[in-house]
Amino acid sequence: MDRLPKCQANYVPLTPLTFLKRASMVYSNRTSIIYAGVRFTWLQTYERCCRLASTLRAMNIVKNNVVSVLAPNIPAMYEMHFAVPMAGAVLNAINTRLDAKNIATILKHSEAKIFFIDYQYVPLARDALRLLMANSEASMPLVVVIDDIDSPTGVRLGALEYEQLVARGNPRYSPEEIADEWDPITLNYTSGTTSEPKGVVYSHRGAYLSTLSLILGWEMKIAPVYLWSLPMFHCNGWTFTWGIAARGGTNVCIRNTTAKEMYESIELHKVTHMCCAPIVFNILLEAKPHERRPITTPVEILTGGAPPPAALLERIEKVGFHVVHAYGLTEATGPALVCEWQTKWDKLSSEEQGKLKARQGISVLTLADVDVKDPKTMKSVNRDGKSMGEIVLRGSSIMKGYFKDEGATNKAFRDGWFMTGDVGVVHPDGYLEIKDRSKDVIISGGENISSVEVEAALYKHPAVIEAAVVAMPHPKWGESPCAFVSLRNEAVGTVNEADVIKHCRKNLAHFMVPKKVEFVDELPKTSTGKIQKFQLRALAKTFVVQKENDSSSSGKRPRGKTTTSQINWEKPSYYHQNQEQIMALSRL
Ligand SMILES: Nc1ncnc2c1ncn2[C@@H]1O[C@H](COP(=O)(O)OP(=O)(O)OP(=O)(O)O)[C@@H](O)[C@H]1O
């Protein structure tokens, strides 16, 4: 038996590109993409991708060349997820919330040969290209502007425009053969929450398997109507760029994730599925009455990227959304764990259900194994829901490695495991729960305090809209929890520090209760909307607790004051005004 050889009939390299070709045949007339007044079928999408791929080849793009794109969730961005690898190249979708300096750094590091730019991002891209040009070691990519396909604007940066390249190409183009499924398909840079963004490389095989296992993990049926509320530049839309083709679904593309645009799309197109970070729940929940639309049939939401507090899960489900919680990282091709629902939980109260759903869950099918280990001994921790260790993963959805960074790659892989840098526990039922990032754990009097647990208690307070907890120096305990909280507009002035501490006492063990609560207008965030705890930690270090139960700080803001502080958080270099829009929205 073992002598039977592989041949082209029985051994085809795994690649998500096969999903598109299949969709063009089996779902040829079904709507593939909706964007404003534009609609495509799966056959049209396939032919447009063939055309673009053939033009890229004609432009001397060869195997493993990087093609970068800076665009929101528009049809071109979707098509490039197929067309670029169909030309044999590697897609690098850049986060549109980065600033010019970081975009220039990515273009240089990735050695991008072509840079596609959505017309709205031309000013930002121009600044990035200027910085790149000033760097004598960097080579300049060819620039292509993507004009709005629904209402062309005429904005240009050079001679080339996306639709011209599509029109010029061959719809009968035969995509480049994937010789080896281990070949790279995309290059995605991490969020830079804990360090500088790193270039994560996915293989065709990893992308294919991760796509399938997420479809199964989320139980996504045939022909979903998928709203693009998650940026496609996040781990290729957590693989749903490829996944919607696999299911013959409809991609509803929107430029901005405003409450109005999301609610309108849900109503108009009868959206069945969407993905988002928990921060988007706030946008949906805090929508103004004229922006809201009733959710008449349940919309499935897959959420992840940050811990969703149980209280927030409860609130969003009451509106009519049905949430599935997943945990993952760029390095794991998006979600690696899904909190698979158990029917016996249906009988529980909504509060208990929220708590169970807030756990990060069990591995997706592509992972061969997941564990929580003591990072020093690499021994598995007890499955008691209490013993903490580092979450480690192994399997086909784990990245190939970090591009041009052997040191970081070697550090990330240890003893056959990928080290996530996240601290978690395993419950007796096998479900994992993340307690913190390694760097965020608070050690108070020798006890580990999970900032995520304290935050979950804070979110239960009806006036709290956002909360983050970090370590603050304490003369007796070494460290103690310090909470940074932003309040709903109507609660500002009515809730004080003592109220919040009293609320925490009711919901947490005494040693976990924050010794200080600082009210802020906004919390500092990364380009992907994650809270930058390093900035909070730096500020918390300046707070001095004199004795037990005295939380007076170094002096600027007296205890119990009910107004919020307008702190000018140091903006990271990868930060620009879109971020402010998101924050403003989340606080409306
Ligand atoms: N469901 C979740 N619950 C809690 N935390 C989550 C969840 N999903 C993701 N995370 C956090 O997000 C991290 C992955 O984020 P991402 O890959 O975007 O880059 P980053 O880790 O934020 O950036 P960098 O690696 O550059 O610091 C995980 O390691 C984990 O800390």
The ligand as an SDF file (V2000), in Angstrom:
LIG
                    3D

 31 33  0  0  0  0  0  0  0  0999 V2000
  -11.3620   36.1180   22.0940 N   0  0  0  0  0  0  0  0  0  0  0  0
  -10.3110   36.6930   22.6370 C   0  0  0  0  0  0  0  0  0  0  0  0
  -10.2720   36.9270   23.9500 N   0  0  0  0  0  0  0  0  0  0  0  0
   -9.2050   37.5230   24.5130 C   0  0  0  0  0  0  0  0  0  0  0  0
   -8.1260   37.9640   23.8440 N   0  0  0  0  0  0  0  0  0  0  0  0
   -8.1090   37.7560   22.5230 C   0  0  0  0  0  0  0  0  0  0  0  0
   -9.1910   37.1140   21.8430 C   0  0  0  0  0  0  0  0  0  0  0  0
   -8.8710   37.0280   20.5510 N   0  0  0  0  0  0  0  0  0  0  0  0
   -7.6520   37.5860   20.4080 C   0  0  0  0  0  0  0  0  0  0  0  0
   -7.1870   38.0380   21.5860 N   0  0  0  0  0  0  0  0  0  0  0  0
   -5.9130   38.7320   21.8400 C   0  0  0  0  0  0  0  0  0  0  0  0
   -5.4170   39.2540   20.6060 O   0  0  0  0  0  0  0  0  0  0  0  0
   -4.1010   38.7200   20.3680 C   0  0  0  0  0  0  0  0  0  0  0  0
   -3.8410   38.5810   18.8900 C   0  0  0  0  0  0  0  0  0  0  0  0
   -3.8990   39.8340   18.2580 O   0  0  0  0  0  0  0  0  0  0  0  0
   -3.1570   40.1820   16.8900 P   0  0  0  0  0  0  0  0  0  0  0  0
   -2.6980   38.9610   16.2220 O   0  0  0  0  0  0  0  0  0  0  0  0
   -4.0720   41.1030   16.1770 O   0  0  0  0  0  0  0  0  0  0  0  0
   -1.9110   41.0180   17.2160 O   0  0  0  0  0  0  0  0  0  0  0  0
   -1.3750   41.5330   18.5740 P   0  0  0  0  0  0  0  0  0  0  0  0
   -0.9560   40.3130   19.3530 O   0  0  0  0  0  0  0  0  0  0  0  0
   -2.4310   42.4000   19.2010 O   0  0  0  0  0  0  0  0  0  0  0  0
   -0.1360   42.4020   18.1610 O   0  0  0  0  0  0  0  0  0  0  0  0
    1.4210   42.1370   18.4670 P   0  0  0  0  0  0  0  0  0  0  0  0
    1.6570   40.6460   18.3390 O   0  0  0  0  0  0  0  0  0  0  0  0
    2.1020   42.9170   17.3940 O   0  0  0  0  0  0  0  0  0  0  0  0
    1.6090   42.6570   19.8640 O   0  0  0  0  0  0  0  0  0  0  0  0
   -4.0790   37.4100   21.1120 C   0  0  0  0  0  0  0  0  0  0  0  0
   -2.7550   37.0080   21.4010 O   0  0  0  0  0  0  0  0  0  0  0  0
   -4.8850   37.7390   22.3660 C   0  0  0  0  0  0  0  0  0  0  0  0
   -4.0890   38.3950   23.3300 O   0  0  0  0  0  0  0  0  0  0  0  0
  1  2  1  0
  2  3  1  0
  2  7  2  0
  3  4  2  0
  4  5  1  0
  5  6  2  0
  6  7  1  0
  6 10  1  0
  7  8  1  0
  8  9  2  0
  9 10  1  0
 10 11  1  0
 11 12  1  0
 11 30  1  0
 12 13  1  0
 13 14  1  0
 13 28  1  0
 14 15  1  0
 15 16  1  0
 16 17  2  0
 16 18  1  0
 16 19  1  0
 19 20  1  0
 20 21  2  0
 20 22  1  0
 20 23  1  0
 23 24  1  0
 24 25  2  0
 24 26  1  0
 24 27  1  0
 28 29  1  0
 28 30  1  0
 30 31  1  0
M  END
$$$$
